[in-house]
């Protein structure tokens, strides 16, 4: 049984109203799926205690302290994603491809000259560059017949809930959705029954929806690491993440069976984008009690976004059996500025070395997604923040990986699991399998990694009490290459 807060959350997701900030958006920007070098990805991202890879600036910055020479890396990536939907016994499929930069970094190493002496600081390393933290590129297609309801039933239920607005106020009260439907003639007011009606009170329409999202979260990291006696490694990172998220959807209903009087079809288009730049701080530690084992811990402060900006607009059109047609109805442009804070997180890591031929590593990440919050002057986001607190929790997140050396060749494998972040499990777990290899010479190295990612979710076209869930399965295949120079 769904909690009231979860129903509220889903409604906000399905009906994009005048304010686009939802609990789902907070989760989207709080869930981090670390990109990085091909070596990092090939080992499943379980690198927090291994170190000496620029990707660790975003996970455990103490890894920067393990560098023994300066380094420059660049990591381009190709991603091919697909989604499969199942709605009312009808399947849909769509795909997308995207080329991006997964990682680019520079490390400068300063040796104190104490390498052969006991104790003391042996090196100070400085690093800066960019690590990708999330990729939003995806296309979804949903289709299926609905013999019980229509989106218009959901609209009329809202309008008929007290206090019932006057017909002249519908466009002003709901300018981005219901008002467009009213002005298209899809909803009308019956002055005798004193309620709003539509031509399909019991559905009977074939529904389609296409969703396209794109953008990313890229974090610029400035890191400092220090090596104390080759036993203790300390690191600190200032992270500056930048959100660029874009979404465009088109929803259709068609009277394919010609069973609804007057009505033929409707089309509803909605677009919005979110941009913002934040800041966070990361502290990391790695300790080596013996040459064959190291463990690490990292603490990430919440990321604070002081000025997030949303833009959104929409339009709707309809066709009828009669000659009379309504013009396309266009919404005003919507803007909103607000603040957002993502949760605090902690990462623990452990690695075992097998001589000089390989290692096996693991990480566990703790993050409680119900700590995400919105704020804005004059808006306390009480309902949305309540939904976040009530319905999200801390899932199991872990990564394991391994690397083996055969002379100058490196062979790698990894597995990552991110548990369901919501208590109702509408958003399912996300897991990935990865592998790769590389060639490492004295001053140059090149790596390549392949990663397969799979996740699922239940998506609702509108009110979950009126419509069956759409079962979505997402698959991503990515290839990342890294070239680096040591000096």
C-alpha positions as CSV (number, residue, x, y, z in Angstrom):
1,X,0.0,0.0,0.0
2,X,1.4,3.4,-1.0
3,X,1.9,6.0,1.7
4,X,0.2,9.4,1.2
5,X,3.7,11.0,0.9
6,X,4.7,8.6,-1.9
7,X,1.5,9.2,-3.8
8,X,2.2,12.9,-3.5
9,X,5.7,12.3,-4.8
10,X,4.5,10.3,-7.8
11,X,1.8,12.9,-8.6
12,X,4.4,15.6,-8.7
13,X,6.5,13.5,-11.1
14,X,3.7,12.8,-13.4
15,X,2.0,16.1,-13.5
16,X,4.6,18.8,-14.1
17,X,2.9,21.8,-12.5
18,X,4.0,25.4,-12.2
19,X,6.8,24.5,-9.9
20,X,9.0,21.7,-11.3
21,X,10.9,20.9,-8.1
22,X,10.0,17.4,-6.8
23,X,11.4,14.7,-4.5
24,X,12.3,12.8,-7.6
25,X,14.5,15.7,-8.8
26,X,16.3,15.8,-5.4
27,X,17.0,12.1,-5.7
28,X,18.2,12.5,-9.2
29,X,20.8,15.0,-8.2
30,X,21.8,13.2,-5.0
31,X,22.5,9.8,-6.6
32,X,26.1,9.8,-7.8
33,X,27.4,7.1,-10.2
34,X,31.0,8.0,-10.4
35,X,32.8,8.2,-13.7
36,X,36.5,8.5,-14.1
37,X,39.5,6.8,-15.7
38,X,39.2,3.5,-17.6
39,X,41.2,1.9,-14.8
40,X,38.7,3.2,-12.2
41,X,35.7,2.1,-14.2
42,X,37.3,-1.3,-15.1
43,X,37.6,-2.2,-11.4
44,X,34.0,-1.1,-10.6
45,X,35.1,2.2,-9.0
46,X,36.5,0.3,-5.9
47,X,39.6,2.4,-5.7
48,X,39.2,4.3,-2.4
49,X,42.1,2.4,-0.7
50,X,44.1,1.7,-3.9
51,X,44.7,5.3,-4.8
52,X,47.1,6.8,-7.3
53,X,44.3,7.5,-9.7
54,X,42.7,11.0,-10.3
55,X,39.2,9.5,-10.0
56,X,39.8,9.1,-6.3
57,X,39.7,12.9,-5.9
58,X,35.9,12.5,-6.1
59,X,35.6,9.4,-3.8
60,X,38.6,9.3,-1.4
61,X,41.0,12.2,-1.9
62,X,43.7,10.4,0.2
63,X,44.3,8.4,-3.0
64,X,46.0,11.5,-4.5
65,X,48.7,11.2,-1.8
66,X,49.8,7.8,-3.3
67,X,51.2,9.3,-6.5
68,X,55.0,9.2,-6.8
69,X,55.2,11.2,-10.0
70,X,53.3,13.9,-11.7
71,X,50.6,12.9,-14.2
72,X,48.2,14.0,-16.9
73,X,45.1,11.9,-17.9
74,X,42.3,12.3,-20.4
75,X,39.4,9.8,-20.6
76,X,36.8,10.1,-23.4
77,X,33.7,7.8,-23.2
78,X,31.1,6.4,-25.5
79,X,27.7,5.5,-24.0
80,X,24.9,3.6,-25.7
81,X,21.7,3.3,-23.7
82,X,18.4,1.6,-24.3
83,X,15.1,1.4,-22.4
84,X,12.3,-1.2,-22.6
85,X,8.8,-0.5,-21.3
86,X,5.9,-2.7,-20.5
87,X,2.5,-1.1,-20.1
88,X,-0.9,-2.8,-20.2
89,X,0.6,-5.8,-22.0
90,X,2.2,-3.6,-24.7
91,X,6.0,-3.2,-25.1
92,X,8.0,-0.1,-26.1
93,X,11.6,0.4,-26.8
94,X,14.0,3.3,-27.5
95,X,17.7,4.0,-27.5
96,X,20.3,6.8,-27.4
97,X,24.0,7.3,-27.8
98,X,26.3,9.9,-26.3
99,X,30.0,10.8,-26.4
100,X,31.4,12.6,-23.4
101,X,34.5,13.2,-21.3
102,X,34.5,10.9,-18.3
103,X,37.6,12.3,-16.7
104,X,40.4,14.8,-17.2
105,X,43.0,15.5,-14.5
106,X,46.5,16.8,-13.6
107,X,48.6,15.8,-10.6
108,X,51.7,17.6,-9.5
109,X,53.9,15.7,-7.0
110,X,56.4,17.5,-4.7
111,X,58.9,15.2,-2.9
112,X,60.3,16.5,0.4
113,X,63.4,14.3,0.0
114,X,62.6,12.2,3.0
115,X,62.0,9.0,1.1
116,X,64.8,7.2,2.7
117,X,64.3,8.5,6.2
118,X,61.9,7.3,8.9
119,X,58.8,9.3,9.7
120,X,57.8,12.7,8.4
121,X,56.0,14.0,5.3
122,X,57.5,12.4,2.2
123,X,55.4,14.1,-0.5
124,X,52.8,16.7,-1.1
125,X,50.6,16.3,-4.1
126,X,48.2,18.7,-5.8
127,X,45.6,17.7,-8.3
128,X,42.8,19.4,-10.3
129,X,40.5,18.3,-13.0
130,X,37.0,17.1,-13.9
131,X,35.2,13.9,-13.0
132,X,31.8,13.0,-14.4
133,X,29.3,12.0,-11.6
134,X,26.1,11.3,-13.5
135,X,24.9,11.0,-17.1
136,X,21.3,11.8,-17.9
137,X,21.2,10.9,-21.5
138,X,18.2,8.6,-22.2
139,X,15.2,8.0,-24.4
140,X,12.0,6.2,-23.3
141,X,9.0,5.2,-25.3
142,X,5.8,4.0,-23.7
143,X,2.6,2.8,-25.4
144,X,-0.5,0.8,-24.5
145,X,-4.4,0.8,-24.5
146,X,-6.2,2.1,-21.4
147,X,-9.8,1.0,-21.0
148,X,-10.4,2.5,-17.6
149,X,-9.1,6.1,-17.6
150,X,-7.6,9.0,-19.4
151,X,-5.3,11.8,-18.4
152,X,-8.4,14.0,-18.7
153,X,-10.1,12.1,-15.9
154,X,-7.2,13.0,-13.7
155,X,-7.6,16.6,-14.7
156,X,-11.3,16.7,-14.0
157,X,-10.8,15.0,-10.7
158,X,-8.5,17.9,-9.7
159,X,-10.9,20.5,-10.9
160,X,-13.9,19.0,-9.1
161,X,-12.1,18.8,-5.8
162,X,-13.3,21.7,-3.5
163,X,-12.9,24.5,-3.9
164,X,-14.0,24.1,-7.5
165,X,-12.5,27.0,-9.6
166,X,-14.6,29.2,-11.9
167,X,-14.2,28.4,-15.6
168,X,-12.6,31.8,-16.1
169,X,-9.8,30.9,-13.6
170,X,-8.8,27.5,-14.9
171,X,-6.2,28.8,-17.3
172,X,-4.7,31.1,-14.6
173,X,-4.7,28.4,-11.9
174,X,-3.2,25.7,-14.1
175,X,-1.4,27.4,-16.9
176,X,1.0,24.5,-17.8
177,X,-1.4,21.5,-18.1
178,X,-5.1,21.6,-17.1
179,X,-5.6,25.1,-18.4
180,X,-4.3,24.1,-21.8
181,X,-6.7,21.1,-21.9
182,X,-9.6,23.4,-21.0
183,X,-8.7,25.9,-23.7
184,X,-8.4,23.1,-26.2
185,X,-12.0,22.0,-25.5
186,X,-10.9,18.7,-24.0
187,X,-12.4,19.7,-20.6
188,X,-15.6,21.6,-20.3
189,X,-17.8,22.9,-17.5
190,X,-21.4,21.6,-17.1
191,X,-23.3,24.4,-15.5
192,X,-26.3,22.1,-14.7
193,X,-24.2,19.4,-12.9
194,X,-21.8,22.2,-11.7
195,X,-18.8,20.1,-12.4
196,X,-16.0,19.7,-15.0
197,X,-16.4,16.8,-17.6
198,X,-14.6,15.3,-20.5
199,X,-15.7,13.1,-23.4
200,X,-14.0,9.9,-22.1
201,X,-15.1,9.3,-18.5
202,X,-14.0,5.7,-18.7
203,X,-10.9,5.8,-20.8
204,X,-10.9,3.8,-24.1
205,X,-7.9,5.5,-25.5
206,X,-4.5,4.4,-26.8
207,X,-1.8,6.2,-24.9
208,X,1.8,6.9,-25.9
209,X,4.6,8.8,-24.2
210,X,8.1,9.6,-25.3
211,X,10.6,11.0,-22.9
212,X,14.0,12.3,-23.7
213,X,16.5,13.5,-21.1
214,X,20.1,14.7,-21.5
215,X,22.8,16.5,-19.6
216,X,25.1,15.5,-16.8
217,X,26.7,16.4,-13.4
218,X,30.4,17.2,-13.9
219,X,32.5,18.0,-10.8
220,X,35.6,20.1,-10.9
221,X,37.9,18.8,-8.2
222,X,40.8,20.6,-6.5
223,X,42.7,18.1,-4.3
224,X,45.6,18.1,-1.9
225,X,47.2,14.9,-0.6
226,X,50.2,14.2,1.6
227,X,52.2,11.0,2.3
228,X,53.2,10.5,5.9
229,X,56.0,7.9,6.3
230,X,54.5,5.7,3.6
231,X,52.0,4.6,6.2
232,X,49.4,7.3,6.5
233,X,47.9,9.1,3.5
234,X,45.7,12.1,3.9
235,X,43.7,14.0,1.4
236,X,41.3,16.9,0.9
237,X,39.1,17.9,-2.0
238,X,37.0,21.0,-2.8
239,X,34.4,19.8,-5.3
240,X,32.5,22.1,-7.5
241,X,29.7,20.1,-9.3
242,X,27.7,21.6,-12.1
243,X,24.2,20.3,-13.0
244,X,22.9,20.5,-16.5
245,X,19.7,18.5,-16.8
246,X,17.2,18.7,-19.7
247,X,13.9,16.9,-20.2
248,X,11.4,16.9,-23.0
249,X,8.3,14.7,-23.1
250,X,5.4,14.2,-25.5
251,X,2.2,12.5,-24.4
252,X,-0.6,11.3,-26.7
253,X,-4.0,9.9,-26.5
254,X,-5.8,8.5,-29.5
255,X,-9.3,7.2,-30.2
256,X,-8.0,4.3,-32.3
257,X,-11.3,2.4,-32.1
258,X,-13.5,5.3,-33.0
259,X,-15.5,4.6,-29.9
260,X,-15.5,8.1,-28.2
261,X,-17.9,10.7,-29.6
262,X,-16.3,13.9,-30.9
263,X,-12.8,13.1,-29.7
264,X,-9.9,11.9,-32.0
265,X,-6.6,12.7,-30.3
266,X,-4.7,15.0,-27.9
267,X,-1.0,15.8,-27.7
268,X,0.7,17.3,-24.7
269,X,4.3,18.5,-24.9
270,X,6.4,19.5,-21.8
271,X,9.9,20.8,-21.6
272,X,12.1,21.9,-18.7
273,X,15.7,22.2,-17.8
274,X,17.6,22.6,-14.5
275,X,21.0,24.3,-14.1
276,X,23.1,25.0,-11.0
277,X,26.6,25.0,-9.5
278,X,27.3,23.8,-6.0
279,X,30.2,23.2,-3.6
280,X,31.2,20.3,-1.3
281,X,34.2,19.2,0.7
282,X,35.8,15.8,1.0
283,X,38.2,14.5,3.6
284,X,40.0,11.2,3.1
285,X,42.4,8.9,4.9
286,X,44.3,5.7,3.9
287,X,46.3,3.7,6.3
288,X,48.8,0.9,5.4
289,X,49.4,-1.4,8.4
290,X,51.4,-3.8,6.2
291,X,52.5,-3.9,2.6
292,X,49.7,-6.4,1.6
293,X,46.8,-4.4,3.0
294,X,45.4,-0.9,3.1
295,X,42.1,0.5,4.3
296,X,40.6,3.9,3.8
297,X,37.7,6.1,4.8
298,X,36.3,9.3,3.2
299,X,33.7,11.8,4.4
300,X,31.8,13.9,2.0
301,X,29.9,17.0,3.1
302,X,26.5,17.7,1.7
303,X,26.6,19.5,-1.6
304,X,25.1,22.9,-1.4
305,X,23.6,24.5,-4.5
306,X,23.0,28.1,-3.7
307,X,21.2,29.1,-6.9
308,X,19.5,26.4,-8.9
309,X,17.5,27.7,-11.9
310,X,14.5,25.9,-13.5
311,X,12.9,26.8,-16.8
312,X,9.8,25.1,-18.2
313,X,7.1,25.5,-20.8
314,X,4.4,23.4,-22.5
315,X,1.8,23.3,-25.2
316,X,-1.2,21.1,-26.1
317,X,-3.3,20.4,-29.2
318,X,-6.4,18.3,-29.9
319,X,-8.3,17.0,-32.9
320,X,-12.0,16.2,-33.1
321,X,-14.5,14.5,-35.4
322,X,-16.2,17.8,-36.2
323,X,-14.8,20.5,-38.5
324,X,-14.4,22.8,-35.5
325,X,-10.8,22.9,-34.4
326,X,-9.1,24.7,-31.5
327,X,-5.7,26.4,-32.0
328,X,-2.6,24.9,-30.3
329,X,-2.6,26.2,-26.7
330,X,0.8,27.4,-25.5
331,X,1.7,28.0,-21.9
332,X,3.6,31.0,-20.5
333,X,7.3,30.5,-19.8
334,X,8.0,29.4,-16.3
335,X,11.1,30.3,-14.2
336,X,12.1,29.5,-10.7
337,X,15.2,30.0,-8.5
338,X,15.8,28.0,-5.4
339,X,18.4,26.3,-3.2
340,X,19.1,22.6,-2.9
341,X,21.2,20.5,-0.5
342,X,22.1,16.8,-1.2
343,X,22.9,14.4,1.6
344,X,26.1,13.7,3.6
345,X,28.0,10.5,2.6
346,X,30.7,8.2,4.0
347,X,32.8,5.7,2.0
348,X,34.8,2.9,3.7
349,X,37.3,0.9,1.6
350,X,39.7,-2.0,1.9
351,X,42.3,-3.5,-0.5
352,X,44.4,-6.7,-0.3
353,X,47.6,-6.9,-2.5
354,X,48.9,-10.2,-3.8
355,X,52.6,-9.5,-4.0
356,X,53.3,-7.3,-7.0
357,X,50.9,-9.1,-9.3
358,X,47.5,-7.9,-8.3
359,X,44.9,-6.7,-5.8
360,X,41.3,-7.2,-4.7
361,X,39.5,-4.2,-3.4
362,X,36.1,-3.3,-2.0
363,X,34.1,-0.3,-0.9
364,X,30.9,0.4,1.0
365,X,29.1,3.7,0.7
366,X,26.6,5.1,3.2
367,X,24.2,7.8,2.2
368,X,20.7,8.6,3.5
369,X,18.7,10.1,0.7
370,X,16.0,11.4,3.0
371,X,18.4,14.2,4.1
372,X,18.1,16.0,0.7
373,X,16.3,19.4,1.1
374,X,15.0,22.3,-0.9
375,X,14.9,25.9,0.2
376,X,13.8,29.2,-1.3
377,X,12.8,32.7,0.0
378,X,9.1,32.6,0.7
379,X,8.7,28.9,0.0
380,X,9.5,26.3,2.7
381,X,8.9,23.3,0.3
382,X,7.1,21.6,3.2
383,X,5.2,19.0,1.2
384,X,8.2,18.1,-1.0
385,X,10.7,17.9,1.9
386,X,8.2,15.8,3.8
387,X,7.9,13.4,0.9
388,X,11.7,13.1,0.8
389,X,11.9,12.5,4.5
390,X,9.2,9.9,4.6
391,X,9.9,7.8,1.5
392,X,13.6,7.7,0.9
393,X,16.2,5.9,3.1
394,X,19.8,4.6,3.1
395,X,20.2,1.7,0.7
396,X,23.1,-0.8,0.4
397,X,25.7,0.6,-2.0
398,X,29.0,-1.3,-2.6
399,X,31.7,-1.8,-5.2
400,X,34.3,-4.6,-5.6
401,X,37.1,-4.8,-8.1
402,X,40.4,-6.5,-9.0
403,X,43.4,-5.9,-11.2
404,X,46.2,-8.2,-12.2
405,X,49.6,-7.5,-13.7
406,X,51.3,-9.5,-16.5
407,X,54.5,-7.5,-17.1
408,X,53.3,-4.3,-18.8
409,X,49.8,-5.6,-19.2
410,X,47.0,-4.9,-16.7
411,X,43.7,-6.9,-16.6
412,X,40.7,-5.7,-14.6
413,X,37.2,-6.6,-13.5
414,X,34.6,-5.0,-11.2
415,X,31.0,-5.1,-9.9
416,X,28.9,-2.2,-8.5
417,X,25.6,-2.4,-6.7
418,X,23.4,0.6,-5.8
419,X,20.3,-0.4,-3.8
420,X,16.8,0.9,-4.2
421,X,16.6,4.4,-2.6
422,X,12.9,4.6,-1.9
423,X,11.0,2.5,0.6
424,X,8.3,1.5,-1.9
425,X,11.0,0.2,-4.4
426,X,9.4,2.0,-7.3
427,X,13.0,2.8,-8.2
428,X,14.8,-0.5,-8.3
429,X,18.4,-1.3,-7.6
430,X,21.1,-0.4,-10.2
431,X,24.0,-2.7,-10.8
432,X,26.9,-2.9,-13.2
433,X,29.6,-5.3,-14.4
434,X,32.8,-3.9,-15.8
435,X,36.1,-5.1,-17.2
436,X,39.1,-3.8,-19.0
437,X,42.8,-3.9,-19.7
438,X,45.7,-1.5,-20.2
439,X,49.3,-1.2,-21.1
440,X,51.6,0.7,-18.7
441,X,55.1,1.8,-19.6
442,X,57.5,3.9,-17.6
443,X,56.2,7.3,-18.8
444,X,53.0,6.5,-20.7
445,X,49.9,4.3,-20.2
446,X,46.7,3.6,-22.1
447,X,43.7,1.8,-20.7
448,X,40.2,0.8,-21.9
449,X,37.2,-0.3,-20.0
450,X,33.7,-1.7,-20.8
451,X,30.8,-1.3,-18.4
452,X,27.3,-2.7,-18.6
453,X,24.7,-1.1,-16.3
454,X,21.1,-2.3,-15.6
455,X,18.3,-0.8,-13.6
456,X,14.5,-0.8,-13.4
457,X,11.7,1.4,-12.1
458,X,7.9,1.7,-12.0
459,X,6.7,4.8,-13.8
460,X,3.2,6.2,-13.7
461,X,1.7,8.3,-16.5
462,X,-0.5,10.1,-14.0
463,X,-2.3,9.3,-10.7
464,X,-1.3,5.8,-9.6
465,X,-4.8,5.1,-8.3
466,X,-6.1,5.5,-11.9
467,X,-3.4,3.9,-14.1
468,X,-1.3,0.8,-14.0
469,X,2.5,1.2,-13.6
470,X,4.8,1.2,-16.5
471,X,7.7,-1.3,-15.9
472,X,10.9,0.3,-17.3
473,X,14.1,-1.5,-17.7
474,X,17.2,0.5,-18.5
475,X,20.5,-0.9,-20.0
476,X,23.6,1.1,-20.6
477,X,26.8,0.0,-22.4
478,X,29.8,2.2,-22.2
479,X,33.4,2.1,-23.4
480,X,35.9,4.4,-21.8
481,X,39.5,5.0,-22.8
482,X,42.3,6.7,-20.9
483,X,45.7,7.9,-22.0
484,X,48.1,9.3,-19.5
485,X,51.6,10.7,-19.3
486,X,53.9,10.5,-16.2
487,X,56.7,13.0,-15.7
